[in-house]
Amino acid sequence: MFDLILRRATLPDGRSGIDIGIRGGRIAAVEANLAGEAAAEIDATGRLVTPPFVDSHFHMDSTLSYGLPRVNQSGTLLEGIALWGELKPQLVQDAIVERALAYCDWAVGRGLLAVRSHVDVCDPRLLAVEALLDVKKRVAPYLDLQLVAFPQDGVLRSAGTEELLVRALDMGVDVVGGIPHFERTMADGAASVRLLCEIAAERGLLVDMHCDETDDPLSRHVETLAYETQRLGLQGRVTGSHLTSMHSMDNYYVSKLIPLMAEARLGVIANPLINIVLQGRHDTYPKRRGMTRVPELMAAGLTVAFGHDCVMDPWYPLGSGDMLEVAHMGLHVGQMTGQDGIKAAFDAVTVNPARLLHLDGYGLEPGCNADLVVLQAGNPVEAIRTRAARLFVLRRGRIVSRCEPVQAKLNLPGRPETVDFLLNRG
């Protein structure tokens, strides 16, 4: 006896007509024509069923704060950082919690059930840290929230930040973060990478650094990150986020750098919505796209994910927690419009970030958590093309969100009464 059976599902790998049996919050069976009864059934009618979306790079302490204390008029990264600096002294813990909880509601409705959020540790009050640790506990029944101790103002540049970062880790923050390109000098940036990786190694923690988020091709802190990863035996536990300077590096240097990154088994996170907006701001024309070399890094065997980064905050006025929108932008910026490229973009918001977050029980195999999304699409390509509706979102086998299929009603003589923008589906 199953608690729930999803019938006639199409899986991301192309298998169709698959039934998924769920028992005790876990996937118990994945096969065609599954025998047995269940307390409830959902007929997927050939639609795509996938593990939930995962956002590997986000800033939940600032989300939904757009317009506070003012709007970023230039739209630049540096004005955003300055604006956040103005906002920090005005932050109230309850307001951070309420905005974060509201965003988590959005996330669940979008089938986004795991988020890695950086949290600024440069405020001596550690107000945002306390707030997001509270949020992490509250949302745990329906969303996995992983927190990164992020020294926004630079761990060496901002006095006392190393101690604040360590305090945040002691309080329960999961991952060590950094921002080497924002330190005062290249030497300080390299020293910060060394220091932060040593802290992570000593504590047995993962690392996720904002690294080389600049158009400067000489910003090469990812090289130091790869070296320190190998020196300290952190292979497979370290991620470089953004890496936008790679977009501007010469090909000869990159031909040396990517193999070094592969040897260190670095994870890579690009943030296409934000990279395309914030990078290239000093260019007239031609104007650089700014996103890191996603296809080349994937081809070298690195695990590459796409993050949302920001939603309605000092850096970005848009967004709604839709990782299909992120994948859609990523494949455009990376010119990944072949079928394999589009499927890789889908992986970049599902299985790849799950791997970087070291999520336990993620997937579609028997024994995995019954965290699933039924999409109004027949395959990953169609899901990205239409930014498909999330018809059912399941957490541990329980429906936590649902919506009706999207369609438009037409009034055109001789034409169909409705369209759902899908091919080969009524």
Beta strands, then each sheet from edge to edge (+ up, - down):
strand 1: 2-9
strand 2: 18-23
strand 3: 26-32
strand 4: 38-43
strand 5: 48-50
strand 6: 53-58
strand 7: 112-120
strand 8: 144-150
strand 9: 175-176
strand 10: 206-211
strand 11: 238-242
strand 12: 267-270
strand 13: 303-306
strand 14: 372-375
strand 15: 390-395
strand 16: 398-402
strand 17: 408-409
strand 18: 418-419
sheet 1: 3+ 2- 1+ 4+
sheet 2: 5+ 14- 15+ 16-
sheet 3: 6+ 7+ 8+ 9+ 10+ 11+ 12+ 13+
sheet 4: 17+ 18-
end
